[in-house]
Amino acid sequence: MTINESTTPAPALSPERPPVVTTMPRLGRGVCWRDIVREIELDELEREARMGEAA
């Protein structure tokens, strides 16, 4: 095929697709993604507080 040859366009995605809902999988031994996300958020808050104190 050359550059000048036409190709069939890909089908357009339907704008009415339902949103994908996923649950956070269990990681084992009582740890879940929600706990990990919360720890990351707390670490970020602590970092921001330290940066504010340093400024």
PDBQT receptor file of N, H, CA, C and O in Angstrom, charges set to zero:
ATOM      1  N   MET A   1       0.846  -1.161   0.000  1.00  0.00    +0.000 N 
ATOM      2  CA  MET A   1       0.000   0.000   0.000  1.00  0.00    +0.000 C 
ATOM      3  C   MET A   1       0.902   1.238   0.000  1.00  0.00    +0.000 C 
ATOM      4  O   MET A   1       1.947   1.261   0.651  1.00  0.00    +0.000 OA
ATOM      5  N   THR A   2       0.491   2.236  -0.721  1.00  0.00    +0.000 N 
ATOM      6  H   THR A   2      -0.357   2.218  -1.250  1.00  0.00    +0.000 HD
ATOM      7  CA  THR A   2       1.242   3.482  -0.749  1.00  0.00    +0.000 C 
ATOM      8  C   THR A   2       0.532   4.533   0.099  1.00  0.00    +0.000 C 
ATOM      9  O   THR A   2      -0.573   4.316   0.597  1.00  0.00    +0.000 OA
ATOM     10  N   ILE A   3       1.186   5.653   0.246  1.00  0.00    +0.000 N 
ATOM     11  H   ILE A   3       2.083   5.829  -0.158  1.00  0.00    +0.000 HD
ATOM     12  CA  ILE A   3       0.622   6.722   1.073  1.00  0.00    +0.000 C 
ATOM     13  C   ILE A   3      -0.671   7.252   0.470  1.00  0.00    +0.000 C 
ATOM     14  O   ILE A   3      -1.564   7.678   1.203  1.00  0.00    +0.000 OA
ATOM     15  N   ASN A   4      -0.782   7.231  -0.828  1.00  0.00    +0.000 N 
ATOM     16  H   ASN A   4      -0.057   6.885  -1.423  1.00  0.00    +0.000 HD
ATOM     17  CA  ASN A   4      -1.949   7.792  -1.501  1.00  0.00    +0.000 C 
ATOM     18  C   ASN A   4      -3.165   6.881  -1.454  1.00  0.00    +0.000 C 
ATOM     19  O   ASN A   4      -4.279   7.334  -1.719  1.00  0.00    +0.000 OA
ATOM     20  N   GLU A   5      -2.984   5.619  -1.125  1.00  0.00    +0.000 N 
ATOM     21  H   GLU A   5      -2.079   5.250  -0.909  1.00  0.00    +0.000 HD
ATOM     22  CA  GLU A   5      -4.115   4.702  -1.083  1.00  0.00    +0.000 C 
ATOM     23  C   GLU A   5      -4.942   4.962   0.167  1.00  0.00    +0.000 C 
ATOM     24  O   GLU A   5      -4.406   5.212   1.247  1.00  0.00    +0.000 OA
ATOM     25  N   SER A   6      -6.248   4.897   0.000  1.00  0.00    +0.000 N 
ATOM     26  H   SER A   6      -6.683   4.693  -0.877  1.00  0.00    +0.000 HD
ATOM     27  CA  SER A   6      -7.117   5.136   1.152  1.00  0.00    +0.000 C 
ATOM     28  C   SER A   6      -7.282   3.839   1.945  1.00  0.00    +0.000 C 
ATOM     29  O   SER A   6      -7.229   2.739   1.395  1.00  0.00    +0.000 OA
ATOM     30  N   THR A   7      -7.476   4.000   3.216  1.00  0.00    +0.000 N 
ATOM     31  H   THR A   7      -7.519   4.894   3.663  1.00  0.00    +0.000 HD
ATOM     32  CA  THR A   7      -7.740   2.848   4.083  1.00  0.00    +0.000 C 
ATOM     33  C   THR A   7      -9.083   3.061   4.737  1.00  0.00    +0.000 C 
ATOM     34  O   THR A   7      -9.576   4.186   4.817  1.00  0.00    +0.000 OA
ATOM     35  N   THR A   8      -9.668   1.993   5.198  1.00  0.00    +0.000 N 
ATOM     36  H   THR A   8      -9.268   1.079   5.133  1.00  0.00    +0.000 HD
ATOM     37  CA  THR A   8     -10.954   2.131   5.867  1.00  0.00    +0.000 C 
ATOM     38  C   THR A   8     -10.721   2.732   7.247  1.00  0.00    +0.000 C 
ATOM     39  O   THR A   8      -9.830   2.295   7.976  1.00  0.00    +0.000 OA
ATOM     40  N   PRO A   9     -11.512   3.722   7.604  1.00  0.00    +0.000 N 
ATOM     41  CA  PRO A   9     -11.310   4.359   8.912  1.00  0.00    +0.000 C 
ATOM     42  C   PRO A   9     -11.694   3.420  10.048  1.00  0.00    +0.000 C 
ATOM     43  O   PRO A   9     -12.570   2.567   9.903  1.00  0.00    +0.000 OA
ATOM     44  N   ALA A  10     -11.030   3.593  11.165  1.00  0.00    +0.000 N 
ATOM     45  H   ALA A  10     -10.318   4.286  11.283  1.00  0.00    +0.000 HD
ATOM     46  CA  ALA A  10     -11.351   2.776  12.329  1.00  0.00    +0.000 C 
ATOM     47  C   ALA A  10     -12.722   3.192  12.841  1.00  0.00    +0.000 C 
ATOM     48  O   ALA A  10     -13.085   4.366  12.753  1.00  0.00    +0.000 OA
ATOM     49  N   PRO A  11     -13.487   2.249  13.372  1.00  0.00    +0.000 N 
ATOM     50  CA  PRO A  11     -14.817   2.605  13.876  1.00  0.00    +0.000 C 
ATOM     51  C   PRO A  11     -14.686   3.577  15.049  1.00  0.00    +0.000 C 
ATOM     52  O   PRO A  11     -13.810   3.436  15.901  1.00  0.00    +0.000 OA
ATOM     53  N   ALA A  12     -15.568   4.550  15.067  1.00  0.00    +0.000 N 
ATOM     54  H   ALA A  12     -16.280   4.665  14.375  1.00  0.00    +0.000 HD
ATOM     55  CA  ALA A  12     -15.535   5.562  16.130  1.00  0.00    +0.000 C 
ATOM     56  C   ALA A  12     -16.014   4.930  17.440  1.00  0.00    +0.000 C 
ATOM     57  O   ALA A  12     -16.908   4.084  17.451  1.00  0.00    +0.000 OA
ATOM     58  N   LEU A  13     -15.398   5.362  18.536  1.00  0.00    +0.000 N 
ATOM     59  H   LEU A  13     -14.672   6.050  18.527  1.00  0.00    +0.000 HD
ATOM     60  CA  LEU A  13     -15.828   4.865  19.837  1.00  0.00    +0.000 C 
ATOM     61  C   LEU A  13     -17.168   5.501  20.189  1.00  0.00    +0.000 C 
ATOM     62  O   LEU A  13     -17.403   6.680  19.923  1.00  0.00    +0.000 OA
ATOM     63  N   SER A  14     -18.013   4.724  20.771  1.00  0.00    +0.000 N 
ATOM     64  H   SER A  14     -17.823   3.766  20.987  1.00  0.00    +0.000 HD
ATOM     65  CA  SER A  14     -19.319   5.212  21.155  1.00  0.00    +0.000 C 
ATOM     66  C   SER A  14     -19.188   6.141  22.354  1.00  0.00    +0.000 C 
ATOM     67  O   SER A  14     -18.620   5.741  23.371  1.00  0.00    +0.000 OA
ATOM     68  N   PRO A  15     -19.691   7.361  22.268  1.00  0.00    +0.000 N 
ATOM     69  CA  PRO A  15     -19.590   8.275  23.404  1.00  0.00    +0.000 C 
ATOM     70  C   PRO A  15     -20.477   7.861  24.572  1.00  0.00    +0.000 C 
ATOM     71  O   PRO A  15     -20.369   8.420  25.664  1.00  0.00    +0.000 OA
ATOM     72  N   GLU A  16     -21.346   6.893  24.349  1.00  0.00    +0.000 N 
ATOM     73  H   GLU A  16     -21.433   6.439  23.462  1.00  0.00    +0.000 HD
ATOM     74  CA  GLU A  16     -22.275   6.461  25.381  1.00  0.00    +0.000 C 
ATOM     75  C   GLU A  16     -21.794   5.208  26.107  1.00  0.00    +0.000 C 
ATOM     76  O   GLU A  16     -22.596   4.480  26.692  1.00  0.00    +0.000 OA
ATOM     77  N   ARG A  17     -20.478   4.954  26.069  1.00  0.00    +0.000 N 
ATOM     78  H   ARG A  17     -19.827   5.545  25.594  1.00  0.00    +0.000 HD
ATOM     79  CA  ARG A  17     -19.944   3.789  26.781  1.00  0.00    +0.000 C 
ATOM     80  C   ARG A  17     -20.115   3.992  28.272  1.00  0.00    +0.000 C 
ATOM     81  O   ARG A  17     -19.859   5.087  28.771  1.00  0.00    +0.000 OA
ATOM     82  N   PRO A  18     -20.532   2.988  28.985  1.00  0.00    +0.000 N 
ATOM     83  CA  PRO A  18     -20.650   3.146  30.438  1.00  0.00    +0.000 C 
ATOM     84  C   PRO A  18     -19.262   3.242  31.065  1.00  0.00    +0.000 C 
ATOM     85  O   PRO A  18     -18.313   2.645  30.557  1.00  0.00    +0.000 OA
ATOM     86  N   PRO A  19     -19.135   3.982  32.157  1.00  0.00    +0.000 N 
ATOM     87  CA  PRO A  19     -17.821   4.094  32.789  1.00  0.00    +0.000 C 
ATOM     88  C   PRO A  19     -17.363   2.747  33.331  1.00  0.00    +0.000 C 
ATOM     89  O   PRO A  19     -18.174   1.930  33.767  1.00  0.00    +0.000 OA
ATOM     90  N   VAL A  20     -16.069   2.533  33.297  1.00  0.00    +0.000 N 
ATOM     91  H   VAL A  20     -15.411   3.197  32.943  1.00  0.00    +0.000 HD
ATOM     92  CA  VAL A  20     -15.510   1.284  33.799  1.00  0.00    +0.000 C 
ATOM     93  C   VAL A  20     -15.353   1.417  35.313  1.00  0.00    +0.000 C 
ATOM     94  O   VAL A  20     -14.682   2.327  35.801  1.00  0.00    +0.000 OA
ATOM     95  N   VAL A  21     -15.966   0.517  36.031  1.00  0.00    +0.000 N 
ATOM     96  H   VAL A  21     -16.511  -0.222  35.634  1.00  0.00    +0.000 HD
ATOM     97  CA  VAL A  21     -15.887   0.541  37.485  1.00  0.00    +0.000 C 
ATOM     98  C   VAL A  21     -15.068  -0.666  37.917  1.00  0.00    +0.000 C 
ATOM     99  O   VAL A  21     -15.421  -1.810  37.635  1.00  0.00    +0.000 OA
ATOM    100  N   THR A  22     -13.974  -0.389  38.604  1.00  0.00    +0.000 N 
ATOM    101  H   THR A  22     -13.687   0.542  38.833  1.00  0.00    +0.000 HD
ATOM    102  CA  THR A  22     -13.159  -1.490  39.090  1.00  0.00    +0.000 C 
ATOM    103  C   THR A  22     -13.027  -1.377  40.600  1.00  0.00    +0.000 C 
ATOM    104  O   THR A  22     -13.032  -0.279  41.157  1.00  0.00    +0.000 OA
ATOM    105  N   THR A  23     -12.913  -2.491  41.233  1.00  0.00    +0.000 N 
ATOM    106  H   THR A  23     -12.909  -3.383  40.780  1.00  0.00    +0.000 HD
ATOM    107  CA  THR A  23     -12.694  -2.493  42.666  1.00  0.00    +0.000 C 
ATOM    108  C   THR A  23     -11.215  -2.683  42.922  1.00  0.00    +0.000 C 
ATOM    109  O   THR A  23     -10.497  -3.224  42.082  1.00  0.00    +0.000 OA
ATOM    110  N   MET A  24     -10.761  -2.242  44.073  1.00  0.00    +0.000 N 
ATOM    111  H   MET A  24     -11.345  -1.802  44.756  1.00  0.00    +0.000 HD
ATOM    112  CA  MET A  24      -9.352  -2.408  44.412  1.00  0.00    +0.000 C 
ATOM    113  C   MET A  24      -9.155  -3.848  44.890  1.00  0.00    +0.000 C 
ATOM    114  O   MET A  24      -9.810  -4.276  45.840  1.00  0.00    +0.000 OA
ATOM    115  N   PRO A  25      -8.270  -4.589  44.249  1.00  0.00    +0.000 N 
ATOM    116  CA  PRO A  25      -8.080  -5.987  44.627  1.00  0.00    +0.000 C 
ATOM    117  C   PRO A  25      -7.403  -6.119  45.983  1.00  0.00    +0.000 C 
ATOM    118  O   PRO A  25      -6.628  -5.254  46.391  1.00  0.00    +0.000 OA
ATOM    119  N   ARG A  26      -7.699  -7.189  46.661  1.00  0.00    +0.000 N 
ATOM    120  H   ARG A  26      -8.329  -7.891  46.329  1.00  0.00    +0.000 HD
ATOM    121  CA  ARG A  26      -7.051  -7.457  47.939  1.00  0.00    +0.000 C 
ATOM    122  C   ARG A  26      -5.610  -7.865  47.671  1.00  0.00    +0.000 C 
ATOM    123  O   ARG A  26      -5.323  -8.567  46.702  1.00  0.00    +0.000 OA
ATOM    124  N   LEU A  27      -4.712  -7.422  48.533  1.00  0.00    +0.000 N 
ATOM    125  H   LEU A  27      -4.945  -6.851  49.321  1.00  0.00    +0.000 HD
ATOM    126  CA  LEU A  27      -3.303  -7.733  48.355  1.00  0.00    +0.000 C 
ATOM    127  C   LEU A  27      -2.863  -8.880  49.257  1.00  0.00    +0.000 C 
ATOM    128  O   LEU A  27      -1.721  -9.333  49.177  1.00  0.00    +0.000 OA
ATOM    129  N   GLY A  28      -3.743  -9.338  50.092  1.00  0.00    +0.000 N 
ATOM    130  H   GLY A  28      -4.671  -8.970  50.156  1.00  0.00    +0.000 HD
ATOM    131  CA  GLY A  28      -3.402 -10.437  50.981  1.00  0.00    +0.000 C 
ATOM    132  C   GLY A  28      -3.091  -9.958  52.388  1.00  0.00    +0.000 C 
ATOM    133  O   GLY A  28      -2.632  -8.833  52.583  1.00  0.00    +0.000 OA
ATOM    134  N   ARG A  29      -3.340 -10.804  53.351  1.00  0.00    +0.000 N 
ATOM    135  H   ARG A  29      -3.713 -11.718  53.193  1.00  0.00    +0.000 HD
ATOM    136  CA  ARG A  29      -3.067 -10.533  54.760  1.00  0.00    +0.000 C 
ATOM    137  C   ARG A  29      -3.680  -9.229  55.243  1.00  0.00    +0.000 C 
ATOM    138  O   ARG A  29      -3.078  -8.518  56.048  1.00  0.00    +0.000 OA
ATOM    139  N   GLY A  30      -4.873  -8.910  54.759  1.00  0.00    +0.000 N 
ATOM    140  H   GLY A  30      -5.363  -9.487  54.105  1.00  0.00    +0.000 HD
ATOM    141  CA  GLY A  30      -5.598  -7.754  55.245  1.00  0.00    +0.000 C 
ATOM    142  C   GLY A  30      -5.170  -6.427  54.672  1.00  0.00    +0.000 C 
ATOM    143  O   GLY A  30      -5.692  -5.394  55.090  1.00  0.00    +0.000 OA
ATOM    144  N   VAL A  31      -4.241  -6.406  53.730  1.00  0.00    +0.000 N 
ATOM    145  H   VAL A  31      -3.817  -7.246  53.391  1.00  0.00    +0.000 HD
ATOM    146  CA  VAL A  31      -3.801  -5.152  53.125  1.00  0.00    +0.000 C 
ATOM    147  C   VAL A  31      -4.603  -4.943  51.846  1.00  0.00    +0.000 C 
ATOM    148  O   VAL A  31      -4.773  -5.872  51.057  1.00  0.00    +0.000 OA
ATOM    149  N   CYS A  32      -5.092  -3.732  51.644  1.00  0.00    +0.000 N 
ATOM    150  H   CYS A  32      -4.954  -2.978  52.285  1.00  0.00    +0.000 HD
ATOM    151  CA  CYS A  32      -5.806  -3.450  50.399  1.00  0.00    +0.000 C 
ATOM    152  C   CYS A  32      -5.288  -2.149  49.801  1.00  0.00    +0.000 C 
ATOM    153  O   CYS A  32      -4.593  -1.381  50.465  1.00  0.00    +0.000 OA
ATOM    154  N   TRP A  33      -5.627  -1.916  48.563  1.00  0.00    +0.000 N 
ATOM    155  H   TRP A  33      -6.192  -2.540  48.023  1.00  0.00    +0.000 HD
ATOM    156  CA  TRP A  33      -5.146  -0.743  47.840  1.00  0.00    +0.000 C 
ATOM    157  C   TRP A  33      -5.541   0.548  48.547  1.00  0.00    +0.000 C 
ATOM    158  O   TRP A  33      -4.787   1.522  48.529  1.00  0.00    +0.000 OA
ATOM    159  N   ARG A  34      -6.713   0.561  49.168  1.00  0.00    +0.000 N 
ATOM    160  H   ARG A  34      -7.325  -0.229  49.183  1.00  0.00    +0.000 HD
ATOM    161  CA  ARG A  34      -7.171   1.764  49.865  1.00  0.00    +0.000 C 
ATOM    162  C   ARG A  34      -6.176   2.162  50.945  1.00  0.00    +0.000 C 
ATOM    163  O   ARG A  34      -5.888   3.346  51.121  1.00  0.00    +0.000 OA
ATOM    164  N   ASP A  35      -5.647   1.177  51.670  1.00  0.00    +0.000 N 
ATOM    165  H   ASP A  35      -5.880   0.216  51.527  1.00  0.00    +0.000 HD
ATOM    166  CA  ASP A  35      -4.660   1.458  52.713  1.00  0.00    +0.000 C 
ATOM    167  C   ASP A  35      -3.365   2.009  52.110  1.00  0.00    +0.000 C 
ATOM    168  O   ASP A  35      -2.764   2.932  52.660  1.00  0.00    +0.000 OA
ATOM    169  N   ILE A  36      -2.945   1.447  50.995  1.00  0.00    +0.000 N 
ATOM    170  H   ILE A  36      -3.433   0.696  50.549  1.00  0.00    +0.000 HD
ATOM    171  CA  ILE A  36      -1.713   1.893  50.344  1.00  0.00    +0.000 C 
ATOM    172  C   ILE A  36      -1.876   3.319  49.831  1.00  0.00    +0.000 C 
ATOM    173  O   ILE A  36      -0.976   4.143  49.992  1.00  0.00    +0.000 OA
ATOM    174  N   VAL A  37      -3.026   3.616  49.213  1.00  0.00    +0.000 N 
ATOM    175  H   VAL A  37      -3.757   2.947  49.083  1.00  0.00    +0.000 HD
ATOM    176  CA  VAL A  37      -3.285   4.958  48.706  1.00  0.00    +0.000 C 
ATOM    177  C   VAL A  37      -3.295   5.951  49.860  1.00  0.00    +0.000 C 
ATOM    178  O   VAL A  37      -2.751   7.048  49.727  1.00  0.00    +0.000 OA
ATOM    179  N   ARG A  38      -3.892   5.598  50.971  1.00  0.00    +0.000 N 
ATOM    180  H   ARG A  38      -4.334   4.708  51.079  1.00  0.00    +0.000 HD
ATOM    181  CA  ARG A  38      -3.944   6.491  52.131  1.00  0.00    +0.000 C 
ATOM    182  C   ARG A  38      -2.533   6.766  52.661  1.00  0.00    +0.000 C 
ATOM    183  O   ARG A  38      -2.223   7.904  53.013  1.00  0.00    +0.000 OA
ATOM    184  N   GLU A  39      -1.691   5.762  52.721  1.00  0.00    +0.000 N 
ATOM    185  H   GLU A  39      -1.942   4.838  52.435  1.00  0.00    +0.000 HD
ATOM    186  CA  GLU A  39      -0.305   5.968  53.170  1.00  0.00    +0.000 C 
ATOM    187  C   GLU A  39       0.442   6.922  52.241  1.00  0.00    +0.000 C 
ATOM    188  O   GLU A  39       1.206   7.770  52.702  1.00  0.00    +0.000 OA
ATOM    189  N   ILE A  40       0.224   6.784  50.946  1.00  0.00    +0.000 N 
ATOM    190  H   ILE A  40      -0.397   6.095  50.571  1.00  0.00    +0.000 HD
ATOM    191  CA  ILE A  40       0.865   7.673  49.983  1.00  0.00    +0.000 C 
ATOM    192  C   ILE A  40       0.377   9.099  50.189  1.00  0.00    +0.000 C 
ATOM    193  O   ILE A  40       1.169  10.040  50.157  1.00  0.00    +0.000 OA
ATOM    194  N   GLU A  41      -0.939   9.263  50.403  1.00  0.00    +0.000 N 
ATOM    195  H   GLU A  41      -1.582   8.498  50.430  1.00  0.00    +0.000 HD
ATOM    196  CA  GLU A  41      -1.485  10.597  50.635  1.00  0.00    +0.000 C 
ATOM    197  C   GLU A  41      -0.898  11.211  51.904  1.00  0.00    +0.000 C 
ATOM    198  O   GLU A  41      -0.559  12.394  51.914  1.00  0.00    +0.000 OA
ATOM    199  N   LEU A  42      -0.773  10.423  52.975  1.00  0.00    +0.000 N 
ATOM    200  H   LEU A  42      -1.048   9.462  52.967  1.00  0.00    +0.000 HD
ATOM    201  CA  LEU A  42      -0.191  10.932  54.219  1.00  0.00    +0.000 C 
ATOM    202  C   LEU A  42       1.265  11.335  54.019  1.00  0.00    +0.000 C 
ATOM    203  O   LEU A  42       1.704  12.359  54.541  1.00  0.00    +0.000 OA
ATOM    204  N   ASP A  43       2.012  10.538  53.271  1.00  0.00    +0.000 N 
ATOM    205  H   ASP A  43       1.655   9.705  52.846  1.00  0.00    +0.000 HD
ATOM    206  CA  ASP A  43       3.410  10.879  52.985  1.00  0.00    +0.000 C 
ATOM    207  C   ASP A  43       3.498  12.201  52.230  1.00  0.00    +0.000 C 
ATOM    208  O   ASP A  43       4.372  13.021  52.513  1.00  0.00    +0.000 OA
ATOM    209  N   GLU A  44       2.599  12.412  51.273  1.00  0.00    +0.000 N 
ATOM    210  H   GLU A  44       1.889  11.746  51.043  1.00  0.00    +0.000 HD
ATOM    211  CA  GLU A  44       2.608  13.660  50.515  1.00  0.00    +0.000 C 
ATOM    212  C   GLU A  44       2.269  14.846  51.407  1.00  0.00    +0.000 C 
ATOM    213  O   GLU A  44       2.873  15.911  51.276  1.00  0.00    +0.000 OA
ATOM    214  N   LEU A  45       1.308  14.676  52.315  1.00  0.00    +0.000 N 
ATOM    215  H   LEU A  45       0.817  13.811  52.422  1.00  0.00    +0.000 HD
ATOM    216  CA  LEU A  45       0.954  15.758  53.229  1.00  0.00    +0.000 C 
ATOM    217  C   LEU A  45       2.132  16.099  54.142  1.00  0.00    +0.000 C 
ATOM    218  O   LEU A  45       2.406  17.273  54.393  1.00  0.00    +0.000 OA
ATOM    219  N   GLU A  46       2.822  15.081  54.635  1.00  0.00    +0.000 N 
ATOM    220  H   GLU A  46       2.599  14.128  54.432  1.00  0.00    +0.000 HD
ATOM    221  CA  GLU A  46       3.987  15.317  55.486  1.00  0.00    +0.000 C 
ATOM    222  C   GLU A  46       5.087  16.036  54.710  1.00  0.00    +0.000 C 
ATOM    223  O   GLU A  46       5.731  16.943  55.238  1.00  0.00    +0.000 OA
ATOM    224  N   ARG A  47       5.301  15.634  53.460  1.00  0.00    +0.000 N 
ATOM    225  H   ARG A  47       4.778  14.897  53.031  1.00  0.00    +0.000 HD
ATOM    226  CA  ARG A  47       6.322  16.277  52.632  1.00  0.00    +0.000 C 
ATOM    227  C   ARG A  47       5.985  17.735  52.398  1.00  0.00    +0.000 C 
ATOM    228  O   ARG A  47       6.857  18.599  52.487  1.00  0.00    +0.000 OA
ATOM    229  N   GLU A  48       4.718  18.016  52.098  1.00  0.00    +0.000 N 
ATOM    230  H   GLU A  48       4.009  17.313  52.026  1.00  0.00    +0.000 HD
ATOM    231  CA  GLU A  48       4.295  19.392  51.866  1.00  0.00    +0.000 C 
ATOM    232  C   GLU A  48       4.480  20.224  53.132  1.00  0.00    +0.000 C 
ATOM    233  O   GLU A  48       4.884  21.385  53.054  1.00  0.00    +0.000 OA
ATOM    234  N   ALA A  49       4.190  19.645  54.296  1.00  0.00    +0.000 N 
ATOM    235  H   ALA A  49       3.862  18.702  54.359  1.00  0.00    +0.000 HD
ATOM    236  CA  ALA A  49       4.364  20.372  55.560  1.00  0.00    +0.000 C 
ATOM    237  C   ALA A  49       5.840  20.686  55.782  1.00  0.00    +0.000 C 
ATOM    238  O   ALA A  49       6.181  21.793  56.198  1.00  0.00    +0.000 OA
ATOM    239  N   ARG A  50       6.720  19.720  55.507  1.00  0.00    +0.000 N 
ATOM    240  H   ARG A  50       6.443  18.820  55.168  1.00  0.00    +0.000 HD
ATOM    241  CA  ARG A  50       8.159  19.954  55.662  1.00  0.00    +0.000 C 
ATOM    242  C   ARG A  50       8.646  21.014  54.691  1.00  0.00    +0.000 C 
ATOM    243  O   ARG A  50       9.482  21.843  55.050  1.00  0.00    +0.000 OA
ATOM    244  N   MET A  51       8.139  21.001  53.472  1.00  0.00    +0.000 N 
ATOM    245  H   MET A  51       7.460  20.327  53.180  1.00  0.00    +0.000 HD
ATOM    246  CA  MET A  51       8.557  22.010  52.487  1.00  0.00    +0.000 C 
ATOM    247  C   MET A  51       8.076  23.395  52.916  1.00  0.00    +0.000 C 
ATOM    248  O   MET A  51       8.774  24.386  52.706  1.00  0.00    +0.000 OA
ATOM    249  N   GLY A  52       6.885  23.465  53.515  1.00  0.00    +0.000 N 
ATOM    250  H   GLY A  52       6.318  22.660  53.685  1.00  0.00    +0.000 HD
ATOM    251  CA  GLY A  52       6.378  24.730  53.996  1.00  0.00    +0.000 C 
ATOM    252  C   GLY A  52       7.207  25.272  55.149  1.00  0.00    +0.000 C 
ATOM    253  O   GLY A  52       7.440  26.477  55.242  1.00  0.00    +0.000 OA
ATOM    254  N   GLU A  53       7.653  24.378  56.030  1.00  0.00    +0.000 N 
ATOM    255  H   GLU A  53       7.464  23.399  55.955  1.00  0.00    +0.000 HD
ATOM    256  CA  GLU A  53       8.490  24.790  57.155  1.00  0.00    +0.000 C 
ATOM    257  C   GLU A  53       9.869  25.245  56.681  1.00  0.00    +0.000 C 
ATOM    258  O   GLU A  53      10.458  26.160  57.257  1.00  0.00    +0.000 OA
ATOM    259  N   ALA A  54      10.375  24.612  55.642  1.00  0.00    +0.000 N 
ATOM    260  H   ALA A  54       9.897  23.869  55.174  1.00  0.00    +0.000 HD
ATOM    261  CA  ALA A  54      11.701  24.938  55.142  1.00  0.00    +0.000 C 
ATOM    262  C   ALA A  54      11.702  26.269  54.383  1.00  0.00    +0.000 C 
ATOM    263  O   ALA A  54      12.739  26.923  54.277  1.00  0.00    +0.000 OA
ATOM    264  N   ALA A  55      10.559  26.660  53.866  1.00  0.00    +0.000 N 
ATOM    265  H   ALA A  55       9.716  26.128  53.953  1.00  0.00    +0.000 HD
ATOM    266  CA  ALA A  55      10.507  27.904  53.071  1.00  0.00    +0.000 C 
ATOM    267  C   ALA A  55      10.501  29.152  53.919  1.00  0.00    +0.000 C 
ATOM    268  O   ALA A  55      10.460  30.261  53.386  1.00  0.00    +0.000 OA
TER     269      ALA A  55
